[in-house]
Amino acid sequence: MTSIDASPMPEAPSAPALPTPPAELHGPVLAWFDRHARDLPWRRPEAGAWGVMVSEFMLQQTPVVRVLPVYEQWLARWPRPADLAAEASGEAVRAWGRLGYPRRALRLHAAAVAITERHGGDVPSDHGQLLALPGIGEYTAAAVASFAYGQRHAVLDTNVRRVFARAATGVQYPPNATTAAERRLARALLPQDESTASRWAAASMELGALVCTAKNEDCSRCPIAGHCAWRLAGKPAHDGPPRRGQTYAGTDRQVRGRLLAVLRESTDPVAQAVLDTVWDEPVQRARALDGLVADGLVEPLDGGYFRLPMA
């Protein structure tokens, strides 16, 4: 079929020039991972694809130490997607506890429903089918396909992006949002063998989490310190603004958390008067409650009562 666009097709972007051949990075990082990888439940064979998916939802912007107890309780209660799909989405919000960013619980519930309805209750192995699930973005689809099914995908979380930025491009921190250049770099660094590529994804992520950290990196423990472009350049400071931790105290997020805590602890609808006791400032309290309703995390009822969603 002839295209109606007569302009020339753009050239495919060329692979980035790398200071070190990828093969010289793979061996040391994989050997380090074999010795130092943490024994995490979602890395065990019995976790399966559903266990991997649950962990990926929970670990977004949340440290491992906080995820572990919630993860274990979640899988004990809902060992398969169909088990979660059979319950109201509000139960997912309740079980999410204090992990933060509770909309993740709603998205995981929606994904479980879709897996049950479209895929017979089994997490699909096809990357495109994963990407089509509710709440699944580019990173999560690649992570599940790689970690659960041993496929060859570029898995770019914050830790991996930081390792690649320092080792390959010589900068202290990656950009705030993942760029096309980072994706090209990640693909260029992928081992060709599928199983090795999936181990490389996990190993480079672990290296960023334990050694090449955002602050106080420990280059003496890094298996590729001798190849790291940032270290060899003298560790030049990042040109961008300093990264600041998110403020929590006094924010709408804190108010939302307190309101949800009351609703999670009650199996019955909660009166507005009870919710009014969790925060003194009425305008901010009302805004936070309205936001929870708009996000589908809270369901308003007649008579001034509220509950977690039952759908």
C-alpha positions as CSV (number, residue, x, y, z in Angstrom):
1,M,0.0,0.0,0.0
2,T,1.4,3.4,-1.0
3,S,1.6,6.0,1.8
4,I,-0.1,9.3,1.2
5,D,2.8,10.9,3.0
6,A,5.4,11.6,0.4
7,S,8.0,12.9,2.9
8,P,11.0,10.6,3.4
9,M,10.9,8.1,6.3
10,P,13.0,9.1,9.3
11,E,16.1,7.1,9.9
12,A,16.0,4.7,12.8
13,P,18.0,6.1,15.7
14,S,21.4,4.6,15.9
15,A,22.6,2.7,18.9
16,P,24.5,5.0,21.3
17,A,28.3,4.9,21.5
18,L,29.3,3.1,24.7
19,P,32.5,3.8,26.6
20,T,32.7,0.1,27.6
21,P,31.6,-2.9,25.5
22,P,28.4,-4.2,27.1
23,A,29.9,-7.7,27.5
24,E,32.5,-6.3,29.9
25,L,29.8,-5.0,32.2
26,H,27.5,-8.1,32.1
27,G,29.9,-10.6,33.6
28,P,31.0,-8.6,36.7
29,V,27.4,-7.4,37.5
30,L,25.9,-10.8,37.1
31,A,28.6,-12.4,39.2
32,W,28.0,-9.7,41.9
33,F,24.3,-10.4,41.8
34,D,24.8,-14.1,42.3
35,R,26.7,-13.4,45.5
36,H,24.7,-10.4,46.9
37,A,21.1,-10.6,45.7
38,R,18.6,-10.3,48.5
39,D,16.4,-13.3,49.1
40,L,13.0,-11.6,48.4
41,P,9.8,-13.6,48.2
42,W,8.9,-12.4,44.7
43,R,12.2,-13.7,43.4
44,R,11.5,-17.2,44.5
45,P,10.1,-19.7,41.9
46,E,6.9,-20.3,43.9
47,A,6.0,-16.6,43.6
48,G,4.9,-17.0,40.0
49,A,3.8,-14.3,37.6
50,W,1.1,-13.0,40.0
51,G,3.5,-12.7,42.9
52,V,5.9,-10.7,40.6
53,M,3.0,-8.4,39.5
54,V,1.8,-7.8,43.0
55,S,5.4,-6.9,44.1
56,E,5.8,-4.5,41.2
57,F,2.7,-2.6,42.1
58,M,3.6,-2.4,45.7
59,L,7.3,-1.4,45.2
60,Q,6.5,1.7,43.2
61,Q,7.8,4.6,45.4
62,T,7.8,2.3,48.4
63,P,10.8,0.6,50.1
64,V,11.1,-3.1,50.3
65,V,11.0,-3.2,54.1
66,R,7.5,-1.7,54.1
67,V,6.3,-3.9,51.3
68,L,7.3,-7.2,52.7
69,P,4.6,-7.7,55.4
70,V,1.8,-6.4,53.2
71,Y,2.9,-8.5,50.2
72,E,2.9,-11.7,52.3
73,Q,-0.5,-11.0,53.7
74,W,-1.8,-10.1,50.3
75,L,-0.6,-13.3,48.7
76,A,-1.9,-15.4,51.6
77,R,-5.4,-13.9,51.1
78,W,-5.4,-13.7,47.3
79,P,-2.9,-16.3,45.9
80,R,-4.4,-15.9,42.4
81,P,-5.8,-13.0,40.4
82,A,-9.3,-14.5,40.4
83,D,-9.3,-14.5,44.2
84,L,-8.8,-10.8,44.3
85,A,-11.2,-10.2,41.4
86,A,-13.9,-11.9,43.3
87,E,-13.8,-9.3,46.1
88,A,-14.9,-5.7,46.1
89,S,-12.2,-3.2,45.1
90,G,-12.6,-1.6,48.6
91,E,-11.1,-4.8,50.1
92,A,-8.0,-4.2,48.1
93,V,-7.8,-0.6,49.5
94,R,-8.3,-2.0,53.0
95,A,-5.6,-4.6,52.6
96,W,-3.2,-2.0,51.1
97,G,-2.9,-0.6,54.6
98,R,-0.3,2.2,55.0
99,L,1.8,1.5,51.9
100,G,0.7,4.9,50.5
101,Y,-0.5,5.9,47.0
102,P,-3.6,3.7,47.5
103,R,-4.8,4.1,43.9
104,R,-2.3,1.4,43.2
105,A,-4.6,-1.0,45.0
106,L,-7.5,-0.1,42.8
107,R,-5.3,-0.5,39.7
108,L,-4.1,-3.9,40.9
109,H,-7.7,-5.0,41.5
110,A,-8.7,-3.8,38.0
111,A,-5.8,-5.7,36.5
112,A,-6.9,-8.9,38.4
113,V,-10.4,-8.5,37.1
114,A,-9.1,-8.1,33.5
115,I,-6.7,-11.1,33.9
116,T,-9.6,-13.2,35.1
117,E,-12.0,-12.1,32.4
118,R,-9.6,-12.0,29.4
119,H,-6.9,-14.6,30.2
120,G,-8.6,-17.3,32.3
121,G,-7.0,-16.1,35.5
122,D,-3.4,-16.5,34.4
123,V,-1.1,-13.5,34.1
124,P,-0.3,-13.3,30.4
125,S,3.3,-13.7,29.3
126,D,2.9,-11.7,26.1
127,H,4.3,-8.2,26.6
128,G,1.6,-6.5,24.5
129,Q,-1.2,-8.3,26.5
130,L,0.5,-7.2,29.7
131,L,0.6,-3.6,28.5
132,A,-3.1,-3.7,27.7
133,L,-4.1,-4.5,31.3
134,P,-5.5,-1.7,33.4
135,G,-2.9,0.0,35.5
136,I,0.1,-1.6,33.6
137,G,2.5,0.8,32.1
138,E,5.7,0.4,30.1
139,Y,7.9,-0.4,33.1
140,T,5.6,-2.9,34.8
141,A,4.9,-4.8,31.6
142,A,8.6,-5.1,30.9
143,A,9.3,-6.1,34.6
144,V,6.7,-8.8,34.7
145,A,7.6,-10.2,31.3
146,S,11.3,-10.2,32.3
147,F,11.2,-11.3,36.0
148,A,8.3,-13.8,35.7
149,Y,8.8,-15.2,32.3
150,G,12.5,-14.7,31.6
151,Q,12.0,-12.6,28.5
152,R,14.4,-10.0,27.0
153,H,13.2,-6.5,27.8
154,A,14.7,-3.3,28.9
155,V,13.5,-2.8,32.5
156,L,14.0,0.8,33.5
157,D,13.2,1.7,37.0
158,T,14.9,4.6,39.0
159,N,17.7,2.4,40.2
160,V,18.5,1.0,36.8
161,R,18.4,4.4,35.2
162,R,20.8,5.8,37.8
163,V,23.3,2.9,37.2
164,F,23.2,3.4,33.5
165,A,23.4,7.2,33.7
166,R,26.6,6.9,35.8
167,A,28.3,3.9,34.3
168,A,27.5,4.7,30.6
169,T,26.9,8.4,30.2
170,G,28.9,9.8,33.0
171,V,26.2,11.8,34.8
172,Q,25.2,11.6,38.4
173,Y,21.5,11.3,38.0
174,P,19.2,10.4,35.1
175,P,16.5,12.9,33.9
176,N,13.3,13.2,35.9
177,A,11.3,11.3,33.2
178,T,12.6,8.4,31.1
179,T,13.8,9.6,27.7
180,A,14.1,8.0,24.3
181,A,17.9,8.1,24.7
182,E,17.7,6.1,27.9
183,R,15.6,3.5,26.2
184,R,18.1,3.2,23.4
185,L,20.9,2.9,25.9
186,A,19.1,0.2,27.9
187,R,18.4,-1.8,24.7
188,A,22.1,-1.5,23.7
189,L,23.2,-2.8,27.1
190,L,20.9,-5.8,27.0
191,P,22.5,-9.2,26.6
192,Q,21.4,-11.0,23.5
193,D,20.5,-14.2,25.3
194,E,17.0,-14.1,26.7
195,S,17.6,-15.7,30.1
196,T,20.8,-13.7,30.6
197,A,19.0,-10.5,29.7
198,S,16.3,-11.1,32.4
199,R,19.1,-11.7,35.0
200,W,20.8,-8.6,33.9
201,A,17.6,-6.6,34.4
202,A,17.4,-7.9,38.0
203,A,21.1,-7.5,38.7
204,S,21.4,-3.9,37.4
205,M,18.3,-3.0,39.5
206,E,19.8,-4.6,42.6
207,L,23.1,-2.8,42.0
208,G,21.3,0.5,42.0
209,A,19.3,-0.4,45.1
210,L,22.2,-1.6,47.2
211,V,25.4,0.0,45.9
212,C,24.9,2.7,43.3
213,T,22.4,4.6,45.5
214,A,21.1,8.1,45.0
215,K,23.1,9.3,48.0
216,N,26.3,7.9,49.6
217,E,27.0,5.5,46.8
218,D,29.7,2.9,47.7
219,C,32.0,2.6,44.7
220,S,34.4,0.4,46.7
221,R,31.7,-2.3,46.5
222,C,30.7,-1.8,42.8
223,P,31.8,-4.6,40.4
224,I,32.0,-2.1,37.5
225,A,33.7,0.8,39.3
226,G,36.7,0.5,37.0
227,H,34.4,1.1,33.9
228,C,32.1,3.7,35.4
229,A,32.2,6.9,33.3
230,W,31.0,9.1,36.1
231,R,33.6,7.8,38.6
232,L,36.4,8.0,36.0
233,A,35.4,11.6,35.3
234,G,35.8,12.5,39.0
235,K,32.1,12.3,39.9
236,P,31.0,15.7,38.5
237,A,28.0,17.1,40.4
238,H,24.6,16.9,38.7
239,D,23.9,20.0,36.7
240,G,20.2,20.1,37.6
241,P,18.5,21.3,40.7
242,P,19.0,19.3,43.9
243,R,16.5,16.6,44.4
244,R,14.3,17.0,47.5
245,G,12.3,14.5,49.4
246,Q,8.6,14.9,49.3
247,T,7.0,16.7,52.2
248,Y,4.2,14.8,53.9
249,A,3.3,16.5,57.2
250,G,0.4,18.9,56.8
251,T,-0.3,17.9,53.1
252,D,-3.5,16.7,51.6
253,R,-1.8,13.3,51.3
254,Q,-1.6,13.1,55.1
255,V,-5.2,14.1,55.5
256,R,-6.3,11.5,52.9
257,G,-4.2,8.9,54.7
258,R,-6.0,9.6,58.0
259,L,-9.4,9.5,56.4
260,L,-8.7,6.2,54.7
261,A,-7.3,4.8,58.0
262,V,-10.7,5.3,59.6
263,L,-12.5,3.8,56.7
264,R,-10.2,0.8,56.5
265,E,-10.8,0.0,60.2
266,S,-14.5,-0.1,59.9
267,T,-16.6,-2.7,58.0
268,D,-19.6,-0.5,58.4
269,P,-20.2,2.9,56.7
270,V,-18.7,5.8,58.6
271,A,-20.5,9.0,59.5
272,Q,-19.2,12.3,58.3
273,A,-19.1,13.4,61.9
274,V,-16.5,10.7,62.6
275,L,-14.4,11.7,59.7
276,D,-14.5,15.3,60.8
277,T,-12.5,14.4,63.9
278,V,-9.4,13.3,62.0
279,W,-8.3,16.8,60.9
280,D,-9.1,20.2,62.4
281,E,-9.0,22.3,59.2
282,P,-12.4,21.9,57.5
283,V,-11.5,23.2,54.1
284,Q,-8.5,20.9,53.6
285,R,-10.4,18.0,55.1
286,A,-13.3,18.4,52.7
287,R,-10.9,18.8,49.8
288,A,-9.1,15.6,50.7
289,L,-12.3,13.7,51.1
290,D,-13.6,15.0,47.8
291,G,-10.4,13.8,46.2
292,L,-10.7,10.3,47.6
293,V,-14.3,10.1,46.2
294,A,-13.1,11.4,42.8
295,D,-10.3,8.8,42.7
296,G,-12.8,6.0,43.4
297,L,-11.2,5.2,46.8
298,V,-14.2,6.2,48.8
299,E,-17.9,5.8,48.1
300,P,-20.4,8.4,49.5
301,L,-23.7,7.1,50.8
302,D,-27.0,8.8,51.6
303,G,-27.3,10.4,55.0
304,G,-23.7,11.7,55.2
305,Y,-22.0,8.3,55.4
306,F,-18.9,7.0,53.6
307,R,-17.3,3.6,53.0
308,L,-14.7,1.9,50.9
309,P,-15.9,1.0,47.4
310,M,-18.0,-2.1,47.0
311,A,-17.8,-2.5,43.3
